[in-house]
Amino acid sequence: MRIHFIAIGGSAMHNLAIALHKKGYQITGSDDVIFEPAKSRLDKYGLLPAEMGWDENRISADLDAVILGMHARIDNPELLKAQELGVKIYSYPEYIYEQSKNKLRVVIGGSHGKTTITSMILHVLNYYNRDFDYLVGAQLAGFDTMVKVTEEAPVMIIEGDEYLSSPIDRRPKFHLYKANVAVISGIAWDHINVFPTYADYTSQFDKFINTIEENGTLIYCEADHDLNEIALNSKANINKIGYAIPQHEIQNGITYLMPEKTALKIFGDHNLMNLNAAKHLLI
């Protein structure tokens, strides 16, 4: 497979490029500027563009796909050339779905806590030597990249961002993954440049629930009033599991889960909600 990344220097983009390179794909890319750590990481794998800037001559009809990053503009010369030649153009969430459409997809959404919950799940699966692919929004200790895609892994754990997919695809990223199991940690108005009203923003989570595969499962924080209302009112043909903040007490700055009084270095109800979301998924 020959794939070209337009705006390869992005956080998710360069990690996907590295993951596909490890899978044996032939990867090229371009960008007008690439910062650390993406620059060094791309260079390590021989994927750093020789020159910065856009060049339509990088695009040819024998490419299998172009993956378009949010940093690119709609008048990007490489994008225009790919459209002219009829090369298949994906946003990175679209391509993540392509890589995982035959797997069990677990998608973690929510205004806050996505990375926390996803990382908890990844560390537990890793500890038990489970075979899995993943997409997470931060570099985690013990994981070489933020993205892993393989042929063999039966499941993919995906951090589902609600921001837009690409300059030519204005759908939120998490709408494209078609989760078999979805988690929503909570809703707090964000990305007001894209969703100018709270109703615009909350409606994206309603739509996300409707993208869950039929007979799939939604795990959500019922302590969040608006999220609980959206989940309960959804007509999606799915299983719904609500969770709450676990019983706990704080003594001398240490949070203890009750009744076992297990000590945790976790502060605040929001992090306890994230912990409970991860626990419900893993059990």
Summary of the structure (lengths in Angstrom):
residues: 283
radius of gyration: 19.9
end to end distance: 37.6
largest distance: 64.8
contacts: 916
relative contact order: 0.12
helix: 33%
strand: 24%
